Structure formats: structure tokens, C-alpha cells
């Protein structure tokens, strides 16, 4: 597909240029490549021209006195031009007939064609080596995603799956998984079973897109004795999509070893036959702490039941320790059994069985964090009533320690007003004689709010499985109703925003609580702009200003930006006491040149002890701004 014969011809021409023109007439590989081009000549005149030039090139004499060296360069240039401008839009059938490619994809989208000049910087990044390429490709995909619909880019995206910089390969792998079935022929073209990680990535993309439709392809790789171990492992994983593979997978659990055997067991957990269940029952009884991890992705009912049985046995075993005298040996055995329970419960995530709540109440004594985290994820990925009931029972038994799960369950299942009335007491403390009479720990509720976000495109609040990170996509689910607006008054007047749990680590606003508040911003709620403006402006004045603060203030139509820049912490060794940080803030602040110059002067007055180079840059910027220069001019 995609003019493979023309690509081969270019390779042979390049090889000939290196070997020398005297060997052209004897190069049988070049002649074979030229013969393949003959069938193209009826499609377009340019292919006829290339073919005729190649015949002259491989002839025994300099035809009409034309230099073969010049002819070689000319035909190479013409082939390159065709591949750069038309290469993505022709295909070859099984009989070597060339035709214009149908650019319609199964998803309803189409492959598109753009001027090569727009593609070249990205293609150069894909095809070269060295640092800086990742940023070029990632930025292009963010700013010009449409150019990646050009079929010529698909070739380079597949090529990038073998990039020496693994982050680039992983990034492109994620993009290709969203392409639809139209990309699969290109992924299968020149597939090398003996290959390495790039072939594994190809196979994983194909299986995720096509599922059982490519089952024959997966089986051919499994049965290929010469295939690389990693490729066979990935192929065995792909067998999970077709229920007809159950017998084969059972056989593989007996014949394979190591990773391939684990892959067979993992795929077998997606089957629904009695033999599959019995095979797993036998296996997990021997190594529950190791094999339970292979059951994570299965959604079969019997898998949940099987894990439940193992968890019950483990809980009974842990309970028996109360009748055994404490000593060093016993403590070690108990610790090991708790680790096994933790592994089993991790695999139990998202699997709803009748006894879930009963098991959770006991397991919480041994693995509290695992039980809570697993429950938080389960309510999103499999919103079964069993999980919501489990959250309520844990809350009744363990109170504030389990309030995060209970609050999440209620957000997902109850009217907004009822949720607010039930949990508002966590923020409205009763004060009697200057002493808090009703003390509740609101940490769990805030942790849940940290996972909540208002999605302006979907116009609803989305609750994520875990704490959000702007650079990682997370699984999320809309809550039952839009958040009660009264929550904003409680959150934006919260007094403990600078607690260490919110200021540790890096985030966009320098504080996890403020990042949470930013995620909850709803432009459609009347009156929020003023509240948000004051909240974030005051935080920015406290040495905490980031470009994100300013962007949010502009969204709130806030008018006051004075002292934001000059309030920065520019003490020695401060993370904000550098020219890059200051320049990023300058770019965002909607202030006049004179106002920005005044802010820089105040900063210079404060930062007398910082690096002299930074001070020199700030002074230069201030002087230029006072003389009427624009930010683009001074910052470049």
C-alpha cells in the first residue's frame, strides 16, 4: 500500500548513487524495482516518465549523449517529488494494479492532503535523530492536528513506533489507537514477526482497533516458531477478543513459559467457558499474589467470584492470627498475607459481587488505602449499585476516614441539593465559647473535589477515578446533577488552603487546592466571576502568581492586575526568581507597557540579592517598555 514499489525504487536509486553509475547496468535489484513500476504507467503520466527515465538509466549506453549521472539525479528528484506530493493517495491491489486510494475511513473521517511545506518540519523530526524532536512533533499535533490526517504522515507515524526515544514512540502509539480501522493495513504492511518493540506496538494498536476481526493474524504470529518472544506475547494477549480461542489458550497455558504463559492466562480470563474458569481456579490457588495482577482487565462475572473466594480465604487466614502469639516470625507471615490480600483486592477493582461490601468492611482493617482507592475507581468504571452501597456502609462504620468514597457515591447518584445538605456540616463548624463543638475532618471531601472538574464542552461536572494530572488522560463519569452553587461559597472561603498536603509537589497553580478550585470554575453560574476573581487575585498577591492565575482571572473578566508581578518571591534561590518565569508572567498580564515597567522596577527593588544576569535583563525590559517597545520586541 502507498506506492511501496516507488519507495523501493527510490531506495535502489539511492544505493546506486552510492555504488557508482558504472554498476547501474549490472544492478539486478534496480532492474527488478523498475519492472514493478511498469504497471503504474497507465495511472498517471508522471509514472510513465519515471519508468522511461529508469529504462534509459539501466541501459548499456549513454542514450543520446545524456550523462547517466545527471539522469540518476533527475529521476531521484522526480521520485522524491511524487512521494512528497502524491504518495499518500494511491494503492496497489494483490495483482500489482495501481489505483487511486479511497480516502474514506470507517470512522467517517477522510485522509487529507496538505502542502508538503506544512508537513516537512514534522517529517524531518520523525526521520532524523537527536534531541528536540519530541517537542516539535508534540507541539505540531497540539497546534495543527489536521496535518496528521495526511496519509504521508501516517507512514511516518507508523515509522515512529520504532523511534529510539521511547517517549516519542509511546506518544504516537496513543495517537494511532484513535485512528480507526483505516490505519490497520499500513500497520500490517512489512510487519516483521522477528521485530522488536516497534512490531509489538503495531500489534497492540491493531488488536485494540480491530479486536477479533484480526484473529487469524494473531494466531499466525502465535504459531510462528521464528517470531520474537515479545511479538508472540503480544499476539497471545490479542487472542482475548475471540471466544473461539478458549481451547487454544488453555493449551498455551500448558505449553508456554514465563511471560507468554502469563499472557495466555490473562487472555483466558476473558473467556466464559467452564474449562477457562477451572484452569484459573487451579492456577491462582498456587500463586495468588502473582497471578491476580493478570485479572485486572477482565470483566467476566466468574473472575469476580473467583477473586472473591480468594479474598474470603485470605481474610479468614488473617483473622486466625489473633489466636497466635505475636513474635517476629508471626509478624513476618502476617505481613506477607496482607500483601497477598492487597494484590487480590487490587485485581478485584471494578468487579461487583454480592459480598463486596462484607469483604470491604473487614479488608479495610488491613489495607484501608487500597480498599478506598479501589472503590473510588470501581464507582467510575463500573457504576454498579453494589459499589455505592459499599461506600455507604464503609462510611457508617469508619466515619470520616471513608467520607471521600461516600461523597463520591452520592455525587454520582443523588440530587445536588441533597448532597449539599448532607455534607455541608463538614465546613460549617459549630463554635461555642471559641471552641469547635462539632469537629469533622473535611479532607476526604476536598480530595473528592480534587477529582471533580467542570467540562465546558460537555457542560457537566465530570468525576475522575483518581487525582487529575493535566498531562495524563483519566477515566471519568458525569455526576448526577450540576454541583449546588452553595459549595462555591464554602470552598472559596475555606481557611486551610495552605496546608502542607496542598502545597507539596508541583502543580499549575503552586497549590493543589487552588488547582481544584480552577477545575471547578463554571462560567455559566451567575456571580462566580467576582468570587473567583477575588480568590485568585489575593492568592496571586501572596508570592504565588503563575501564568495560570492570570489566565483564569482573564476568564473571569477581572480588571485589577496591579502588584501581581511585583509580588513574586524573588529571594535568593527562589524558584520564581529567574527571567524565564518573569517573562512568562509578562506575556499573560493585560497591562500597558508603562504599567509593566513599573512592576519590573518594583521587582528590581525587591530582588537585590538575586543573580545579576536576571536583574540586568529585567532592567533592560523595563527601559524598553518605558520607551514604547512592545512585549514581542523585548522578549523575542
ZIFENMO-V214594 format. One record per residue. N is the residue number from 1. RES is the residue in three letters. OMEGA is omega as a letter, one per 20 degrees, with the letter a starting at -180 (none if undefined). NEAR is the number of other ideal C-beta (glycine too) atoms within 10 Angstrom. D_FIRST is the distance of its C-alpha to the first C-alpha in Angstrom with 1 decimal. Layout:
((N:RES:OMEGA:NEAR:D_FIRST) (N:RES:OMEGA:NEAR:D_FIRST))
//
This chain:
((1:UNK:r:16:0.0) (2:UNK:r:20:3.8) (3:UNK:a:25:5.8) (4:UNK:r:13:5.9) (5:UNK:r:20:9.0) (6:UNK:r:23:10.5) (7:UNK:r:15:10.5) (8:UNK:r:16:12.1) (9:UNK:r:25:14.4) (10:UNK:r:18:15.6) (11:UNK:a:13:16.4) (12:UNK:r:18:18.3) (13:UNK:r:22:20.1) (14:UNK:r:14:21.1) (15:UNK:r:13:22.4) (16:UNK:r:20:24.4) (17:UNK:r:14:25.9) (18:UNK:a:6:27.3) (19:UNK:a:13:28.5) (20:UNK:a:9:30.2) (21:UNK:a:16:29.9) (22:UNK:a:8:32.4) (23:UNK:a:11:29.9) (24:UNK:a:22:27.3) (25:UNK:a:14:28.6) (26:UNK:a:11:28.5) (27:UNK:a:18:25.0) (28:UNK:r:8:23.4) (29:UNK:r:12:20.1) (30:UNK:a:23:19.9) (31:UNK:r:16:20.8) (32:UNK:r:13:18.1) (33:UNK:r:21:15.4) (34:UNK:r:22:17.3) (35:UNK:a:12:17.3) (36:UNK:a:16:13.5) (37:UNK:a:21:13.8) (38:UNK:a:15:16.4) (39:UNK:r:16:14.3) (40:UNK:a:23:13.1) (41:UNK:a:16:16.8) (42:UNK:a:10:17.5) (43:UNK:a:14:15.2) (44:UNK:a:15:17.0) (45:UNK:a:8:20.0) (46:UNK:r:16:18.5) (47:UNK:r:22:16.2) (48:UNK:r:15:19.4) (49:UNK:r:14:21.3) (50:UNK:a:21:19.0) (51:UNK:a:19:19.2) (52:UNK:r:12:22.9) (53:UNK:a:19:23.5) (54:UNK:r:25:21.8) (55:UNK:r:14:24.0) (56:UNK:a:15:27.0) (57:UNK:a:24:26.0) (58:UNK:r:18:25.9) (59:UNK:a:12:29.0) (60:UNK:a:8:32.3) (61:UNK:r:9:34.2) (62:UNK:a:13:34.1) (63:UNK:r:12:33.4) (64:UNK:r:6:36.0) (65:UNK:a:6:37.0) (66:UNK:r:13:33.9) (67:UNK:r:11:33.4) (68:UNK:r:19:30.3) (69:UNK:r:13:30.4) (70:UNK:r:10:30.1) (71:UNK:r:18:27.5) (72:UNK:r:19:25.4) (73:UNK:a:13:25.7) (74:UNK:a:14:25.0) (75:UNK:r:22:21.8) (76:UNK:r:18:20.6) (77:UNK:a:10:21.6) (78:UNK:r:14:19.9) (79:UNK:r:23:16.5) (80:UNK:a:14:17.0) (81:UNK:r:13:18.1) (82:UNK:a:20:15.1) (83:UNK:a:19:12.7) (84:UNK:a:15:15.4) (85:UNK:a:14:16.0) (86:UNK:a:18:13.1) (87:UNK:a:19:10.0) (88:UNK:a:22:9.0) (89:UNK:r:17:9.5) (90:UNK:r:20:7.6) (91:UNK:a:17:4.8) (92:UNK:r:19:5.5) (93:UNK:a:9:7.9) (94:UNK:a:5:9.9) (95:UNK:r:6:12.2) (96:UNK:r:11:10.0) (97:UNK:a:12:10.8) (98:UNK:r:20:9.3) (99:UNK:r:10:10.3) (100:UNK:a:11:10.9) (101:UNK:r:16:9.1) (102:UNK:a:11:11.7) (103:UNK:r:15:12.6) (104:UNK:r:11:15.2) (105:UNK:r:15:15.1) (106:UNK:a:12:17.3) (107:UNK:a:11:19.8) (108:UNK:r:7:20.5) (109:UNK:r:13:19.1) (110:UNK:r:13:16.6) (111:UNK:a:19:14.2) (112:UNK:a:14:16.4) (113:UNK:r:16:16.8) (114:UNK:r:15:19.6) (115:UNK:a:10:21.4) (116:UNK:a:15:20.0) (117:UNK:r:8:23.6) (118:UNK:a:13:23.3) (119:UNK:a:21:20.3) (120:UNK:a:11:21.6) (121:UNK:a:14:24.2) (122:UNK:r:22:21.9) (123:UNK:r:19:19.1) (124:UNK:r:12:22.1) (125:UNK:r:22:23.3) (126:UNK:a:21:20.1) (127:UNK:a:11:19.8) (128:UNK:r:10:23.5) (129:UNK:r:8:26.1) (130:UNK:a:8:29.6) (131:UNK:r:7:31.3) (132:UNK:a:9:30.9) (133:UNK:a:20:27.1) (134:UNK:a:14:27.3) (135:UNK:r:11:29.7) (136:UNK:a:15:27.6) (137:UNK:a:25:24.5) (138:UNK:r:15:26.7) (139:UNK:r:13:28.7) (140:UNK:a:18:25.8) (141:UNK:r:17:24.5) (142:UNK:a:8:28.0) (143:UNK:a:8:28.9) (144:UNK:a:13:25.7) (145:UNK:a:10:23.5) (146:UNK:a:9:22.0) (147:UNK:r:19:20.1) (148:UNK:r:21:18.1) (149:UNK:r:17:16.5) (150:UNK:a:22:14.8) (151:UNK:r:23:11.0) (152:UNK:r:22:11.7) (153:UNK:r:21:14.1) (154:UNK:r:20:11.8) (155:UNK:a:21:10.2) (156:UNK:r:19:13.9) (157:UNK:r:22:15.2) (158:UNK:r:21:13.2) (159:UNK:a:14:14.5) (160:UNK:r:23:17.9) (161:UNK:r:22:18.2) (162:UNK:a:15:19.6) (163:UNK:a:21:21.8) (164:UNK:r:9:25.3) (165:UNK:a:15:26.9) (166:UNK:r:9:26.6) (167:UNK:r:10:27.6) (168:UNK:a:20:24.5) (169:UNK:a:16:22.2) (170:UNK:r:12:24.3) (171:UNK:a:16:24.3) (172:UNK:r:24:20.5) (173:UNK:r:19:20.3) (174:UNK:r:10:22.6) (175:UNK:a:16:20.7) (176:UNK:r:25:17.4) (177:UNK:r:15:19.6) (178:UNK:a:11:20.5) (179:UNK:a:21:17.0) (180:UNK:a:15:17.0) (181:UNK:a:15:14.7) (182:UNK:a:19:11.9) (183:UNK:a:23:11.0) (184:UNK:r:21:11.1) (185:UNK:r:12:7.6) (186:UNK:r:18:6.9) (187:UNK:a:24:10.4) (188:UNK:a:15:10.0) (189:UNK:r:13:7.3) (190:UNK:r:12:10.0) (191:UNK:a:15:12.7) (192:UNK:r:12:16.0) (193:UNK:r:16:18.9) (194:UNK:a:10:21.2) (195:UNK:a:19:20.1) (196:UNK:a:12:22.3) (197:UNK:a:16:22.6) (198:UNK:r:18:19.0) (199:UNK:r:23:17.8) (200:UNK:r:20:20.6) (201:UNK:r:23:19.7) (202:UNK:a:26:16.1) (203:UNK:r:27:17.9) (204:UNK:r:19:20.5) (205:UNK:r:23:18.3) (206:UNK:a:25:16.5) (207:UNK:r:23:20.0) (208:UNK:a:14:21.6) (209:UNK:a:20:19.1) (210:UNK:r:19:18.7) (211:UNK:a:14:22.0) (212:UNK:a:16:22.9) (213:UNK:r:14:19.9) (214:UNK:a:21:18.1) (215:UNK:r:17:21.4) (216:UNK:r:9:20.3) (217:UNK:r:18:17.7) (218:UNK:a:26:20.7) (219:UNK:r:17:23.1) (220:UNK:r:13:21.0) (221:UNK:r:21:21.2) (222:UNK:a:24:24.9) (223:UNK:r:11:25.7) (224:UNK:a:14:24.0) (225:UNK:a:6:27.1) (226:UNK:a:7:25.3) (227:UNK:r:20:23.4) (228:UNK:a:18:24.8) (229:UNK:a:10:27.6) (230:UNK:r:16:26.1) (231:UNK:r:23:22.8) (232:UNK:r:25:25.0) (233:UNK:r:24:27.2) (234:UNK:r:26:24.4) (235:UNK:r:26:23.2) (236:UNK:r:29:26.8) (237:UNK:a:23:27.2) (238:UNK:r:27:24.3) (239:UNK:a:27:26.2) (240:UNK:a:23:28.6) (241:UNK:a:18:26.8) (242:UNK:a:21:27.6) (243:UNK:a:12:31.3) (244:UNK:a:10:30.8) (245:UNK:a:24:30.2) (246:UNK:a:20:33.8) (247:UNK:r:12:35.1) (248:UNK:a:17:32.3) (249:UNK:r:27:33.0) (250:UNK:r:18:36.7) (251:UNK:a:11:36.2) (252:UNK:r:21:34.1) (253:UNK:r:21:36.9) (254:UNK:a:9:39.1) (255:UNK:a:9:36.9) (256:UNK:r:19:35.2) (257:UNK:r:7:36.9) (258:UNK:a:9:36.6) (259:UNK:a:15:33.6) (260:UNK:r:21:31.8) (261:UNK:r:17:35.0) (262:UNK:r:19:35.3) (263:UNK:r:25:31.7) (264:UNK:r:27:32.7) (265:UNK:r:23:35.8) (266:UNK:r:22:34.1) (267:UNK:r:28:31.7) (268:UNK:r:27:34.7) (269:UNK:r:25:36.4) (270:UNK:r:22:34.0) (271:UNK:a:25:35.1) (272:UNK:a:12:38.1) (273:UNK:r:15:39.8) (274:UNK:a:10:43.3) (275:UNK:r:13:42.1) (276:UNK:a:24:39.8) (277:UNK:a:18:42.7) (278:UNK:r:11:45.1) (279:UNK:a:21:42.7) (280:UNK:a:24:42.5) (281:UNK:r:13:46.2) (282:UNK:a:10:47.0) (283:UNK:a:17:44.6) (284:UNK:r:24:45.6) (285:UNK:a:13:49.3) (286:UNK:a:8:48.9) (287:UNK:a:10:47.0) (288:UNK:a:19:46.9) (289:UNK:a:16:46.6) (290:UNK:a:13:43.4) (291:UNK:a:21:41.6) (292:UNK:a:22:42.4) (293:UNK:a:13:39.7) (294:UNK:a:20:37.1) (295:UNK:a:25:38.3) (296:UNK:a:15:37.5) (297:UNK:a:14:34.5) (298:UNK:r:23:35.8) (299:UNK:r:12:37.3) (300:UNK:a:17:38.9) (301:UNK:a:12:42.6) (302:UNK:r:17:43.7) (303:UNK:r:24:42.2) (304:UNK:r:22:44.5) (305:UNK:r:15:47.4) (306:UNK:r:23:46.8) (307:UNK:r:25:46.7) (308:UNK:r:20:49.8) (309:UNK:r:15:51.7) (310:UNK:r:24:50.9) (311:UNK:r:25:51.9) (312:UNK:r:15:55.2) (313:UNK:a:15:56.0) (314:UNK:r:23:55.3) (315:UNK:r:19:57.5) (316:UNK:r:10:60.3) (317:UNK:r:14:60.0) (318:UNK:r:18:60.3) (319:UNK:a:12:63.3) (320:UNK:a:11:65.1) (321:UNK:a:15:65.4) (322:UNK:r:7:68.2) (323:UNK:a:6:70.4) (324:UNK:a:11:69.7) (325:UNK:r:6:71.6) (326:UNK:r:10:69.7) (327:UNK:a:9:69.1) (328:UNK:a:7:66.5) (329:UNK:r:9:65.0) (330:UNK:r:12:64.8) (331:UNK:r:11:63.3) (332:UNK:r:10:60.5) (333:UNK:r:14:59.8) (334:UNK:r:17:59.8) (335:UNK:r:9:57.4) (336:UNK:a:11:55.0) (337:UNK:r:18:55.3) (338:UNK:r:17:54.7) (339:UNK:r:13:51.5) (340:UNK:r:20:50.4) (341:UNK:r:27:51.3) (342:UNK:r:19:49.3) (343:UNK:r:20:46.2) (344:UNK:a:28:46.7) (345:UNK:r:24:47.3) (346:UNK:r:18:44.2) (347:UNK:a:26:42.2) (348:UNK:a:28:44.4) (349:UNK:r:20:43.0) (350:UNK:a:20:41.9) (351:UNK:a:25:43.3) (352:UNK:r:17:46.2) (353:UNK:a:20:48.9) (354:UNK:a:10:52.4) (355:UNK:a:14:54.0) (356:UNK:a:22:51.9) (357:UNK:a:19:54.8) (358:UNK:r:15:57.3) (359:UNK:a:22:55.2) (360:UNK:a:24:54.4) (361:UNK:r:16:58.1) (362:UNK:a:16:58.9) (363:UNK:a:23:55.8) (364:UNK:a:19:56.4) (365:UNK:a:12:59.5) (366:UNK:a:19:57.4) (367:UNK:a:19:54.0) (368:UNK:a:14:54.7) (369:UNK:r:9:51.8) (370:UNK:a:20:49.2) (371:UNK:a:26:50.7) (372:UNK:a:21:50.6) (373:UNK:r:18:47.1) (374:UNK:r:24:45.7) (375:UNK:r:26:47.5) (376:UNK:r:23:46.3) (377:UNK:a:18:42.7) (378:UNK:a:24:43.4) (379:UNK:r:24:44.8) (380:UNK:a:21:41.6) (381:UNK:r:14:38.9) (382:UNK:a:15:41.1) (383:UNK:r:15:43.9) (384:UNK:a:16:46.1) (385:UNK:r:10:49.8) (386:UNK:a:17:50.6) (387:UNK:r:29:49.3) (388:UNK:r:22:51.3) (389:UNK:r:13:54.4) (390:UNK:r:27:53.8) (391:UNK:a:28:53.8) (392:UNK:a:17:57.0) (393:UNK:r:17:58.8) (394:UNK:a:24:57.8) (395:UNK:r:20:59.2) (396:UNK:a:11:62.4) (397:UNK:a:13:62.9) (398:UNK:r:18:61.8) (399:UNK:a:13:62.3) (400:UNK:a:16:60.9) (401:UNK:a:16:58.9) (402:UNK:a:24:56.6) (403:UNK:a:23:56.9) (404:UNK:a:24:53.3) (405:UNK:r:29:51.9) (406:UNK:r:26:54.5) (407:UNK:r:24:53.9) (408:UNK:r:28:50.2) (409:UNK:a:25:50.8) (410:UNK:r:23:53.2) (411:UNK:a:24:50.9) (412:UNK:a:19:48.3) (413:UNK:a:17:50.9) (414:UNK:r:17:54.0) (415:UNK:a:12:55.0) (416:UNK:a:19:55.0) (417:UNK:a:11:58.8) (418:UNK:r:14:59.5) (419:UNK:a:22:57.3) (420:UNK:a:17:59.1) (421:UNK:a:13:62.6) (422:UNK:a:13:61.8) (423:UNK:a:21:60.7) (424:UNK:a:14:62.4) (425:UNK:r:12:65.3) (426:UNK:a:20:63.1) (427:UNK:r:17:63.5) (428:UNK:a:10:66.8) (429:UNK:r:13:69.2) (430:UNK:a:10:72.8) (431:UNK:r:10:75.1) (432:UNK:a:8:78.8) (433:UNK:r:5:81.1) (434:UNK:r:5:78.2) (435:UNK:r:8:76.7) (436:UNK:a:10:73.5) (437:UNK:r:9:74.8) (438:UNK:a:11:71.5) (439:UNK:r:10:69.0) (440:UNK:a:17:65.4) (441:UNK:a:12:62.4) (442:UNK:a:19:59.8) (443:UNK:a:16:57.2) (444:UNK:r:23:55.2) (445:UNK:r:23:55.0) (446:UNK:r:23:53.9) (447:UNK:r:20:51.2) (448:UNK:r:22:50.0) (449:UNK:r:23:50.0) (450:UNK:r:21:48.0) (451:UNK:a:22:45.2) (452:UNK:a:21:45.6) (453:UNK:r:20:44.0) (454:UNK:a:19:44.2) (455:UNK:a:13:40.8) (456:UNK:r:11:41.4) (457:UNK:a:5:38.1) (458:UNK:a:10:39.0) (459:UNK:r:11:42.7) (460:UNK:r:14:43.7) (461:UNK:a:21:44.7) (462:UNK:r:19:42.1) (463:UNK:a:21:43.4) (464:UNK:r:20:41.2) (465:UNK:a:20:41.4) (466:UNK:r:15:42.6) (467:UNK:a:14:43.6) (468:UNK:r:19:41.2) (469:UNK:a:10:39.4) (470:UNK:a:9:37.8) (471:UNK:r:4:34.9) (472:UNK:r:8:34.1) (473:UNK:a:9:33.0) (474:UNK:r:14:35.5) (475:UNK:a:12:35.9) (476:UNK:a:19:38.4) (477:UNK:r:15:40.3) (478:UNK:r:15:42.5) (479:UNK:a:20:46.2) (480:UNK:r:15:48.5) (481:UNK:r:15:49.9) (482:UNK:a:15:49.9) (483:UNK:r:21:51.9) (484:UNK:a:16:55.7) (485:UNK:a:14:56.4) (486:UNK:r:13:59.5) (487:UNK:a:19:57.3) (488:UNK:r:20:56.6) (489:UNK:r:13:60.3) (490:UNK:a:17:60.7) (491:UNK:a:20:57.6) (492:UNK:r:16:58.3) (493:UNK:r:11:61.9) (494:UNK:a:15:61.2) (495:UNK:a:8:63.4) (496:UNK:a:11:61.5) (497:UNK:a:19:58.4) (498:UNK:r:13:58.9) (499:UNK:a:15:59.2) (500:UNK:a:6:57.6) (501:UNK:r:12:55.0) (502:UNK:a:20:53.6) (503:UNK:r:15:53.9) (504:UNK:r:10:52.5) (505:UNK:a:8:48.9) (506:UNK:r:7:46.7) (507:UNK:a:21:45.6) (508:UNK:a:17:45.0) (509:UNK:a:22:48.7) (510:UNK:a:21:50.4) (511:UNK:a:21:51.6) (512:UNK:r:22:49.9) (513:UNK:a:22:52.4) (514:UNK:r:25:51.7) (515:UNK:r:20:47.9) (516:UNK:a:24:48.6) (517:UNK:r:24:50.7) (518:UNK:r:21:48.0) (519:UNK:a:20:45.5) (520:UNK:a:21:48.1) (521:UNK:a:18:48.7) (522:UNK:a:17:48.6) (523:UNK:a:12:49.0) (524:UNK:r:9:50.0) (525:UNK:a:16:53.2) (526:UNK:r:8:56.1) (527:UNK:a:10:58.2) (528:UNK:a:19:55.6) (529:UNK:a:16:54.9) (530:UNK:r:12:58.5) (531:UNK:a:17:58.5) (532:UNK:r:24:55.2) (533:UNK:r:19:56.2) (534:UNK:a:14:59.4) (535:UNK:a:23:57.8) (536:UNK:r:28:55.1) (537:UNK:r:22:57.3) (538:UNK:r:10:60.0) (539:UNK:r:21:57.5) (540:UNK:r:26:56.1) (541:UNK:a:15:59.7) (542:UNK:r:12:60.2) (543:UNK:a:14:58.3) (544:UNK:a:21:55.1) (545:UNK:r:29:53.3) (546:UNK:r:23:49.5) (547:UNK:r:16:47.2) (548:UNK:r:19:46.3) (549:UNK:a:24:50.0) (550:UNK:r:24:50.0) (551:UNK:r:13:46.8) (552:UNK:r:23:48.3) (553:UNK:r:25:51.6) (554:UNK:r:14:50.0) (555:UNK:r:15:48.3) (556:UNK:a:19:51.9) (557:UNK:r:10:53.2) (558:UNK:a:18:55.5) (559:UNK:a:9:57.7) (560:UNK:r:10:59.3) (561:UNK:a:21:57.5) (562:UNK:r:14:60.5) (563:UNK:r:15:60.9) (564:UNK:r:22:57.4) (565:UNK:a:23:56.5) (566:UNK:r:18:60.0) (567:UNK:a:19:60.2) (568:UNK:r:24:57.5) (569:UNK:r:14:58.7) (570:UNK:r:24:59.0) (571:UNK:a:13:61.2) (572:UNK:r:10:60.5) (573:UNK:r:7:57.4) (574:UNK:a:14:56.3) (575:UNK:a:9:52.5) (576:UNK:a:19:52.9) (577:UNK:r:21:55.1) (578:UNK:a:15:52.4) (579:UNK:a:17:51.1) (580:UNK:a:9:47.5) (581:UNK:a:18:48.9) (582:UNK:a:23:51.4) (583:UNK:r:16:48.9) (584:UNK:r:13:46.5) (585:UNK:r:20:49.5) (586:UNK:a:22:50.6) (587:UNK:a:12:47.3) (588:UNK:a:19:47.7) (589:UNK:r:20:51.5) (590:UNK:a:11:52.3) (591:UNK:r:18:55.4) (592:UNK:r:10:56.9) (593:UNK:a:17:56.9) (594:UNK:r:11:60.6) (595:UNK:r:15:60.2) (596:UNK:r:21:57.4) (597:UNK:r:19:59.6) (598:UNK:r:19:62.4) (599:UNK:r:26:60.2) (600:UNK:r:23:59.2) (601:UNK:r:17:62.9) (602:UNK:r:16:63.8) (603:UNK:r:21:61.1) (604:UNK:r:18:62.5) (605:UNK:a:10:65.9) (606:UNK:a:16:64.7) (607:UNK:a:21:62.5) (608:UNK:a:9:65.1) (609:UNK:a:12:64.1) (610:UNK:a:19:60.3) (611:UNK:a:13:58.4) (612:UNK:r:8:59.8) (613:UNK:r:10:56.4) (614:UNK:a:19:55.6) (615:UNK:a:18:58.9) (616:UNK:r:12:58.5) (617:UNK:a:19:55.2) (618:UNK:r:22:56.7) (619:UNK:r:13:59.7) (620:UNK:r:12:57.6) (621:UNK:a:21:55.5) (622:UNK:a:21:58.8) (623:UNK:a:14:60.4) (624:UNK:r:17:57.4) (625:UNK:r:25:57.3) (626:UNK:a:15:61.0) (627:UNK:r:10:60.5) (628:UNK:r:9:58.0) (629:UNK:r:15:54.7) (630:UNK:a:10:51.7) (631:UNK:r:17:49.7) (632:UNK:a:8:46.6) (633:UNK:a:10:48.8) (634:UNK:a:19:50.4) (635:UNK:r:16:47.5) (636:UNK:none:6:44.9))
//
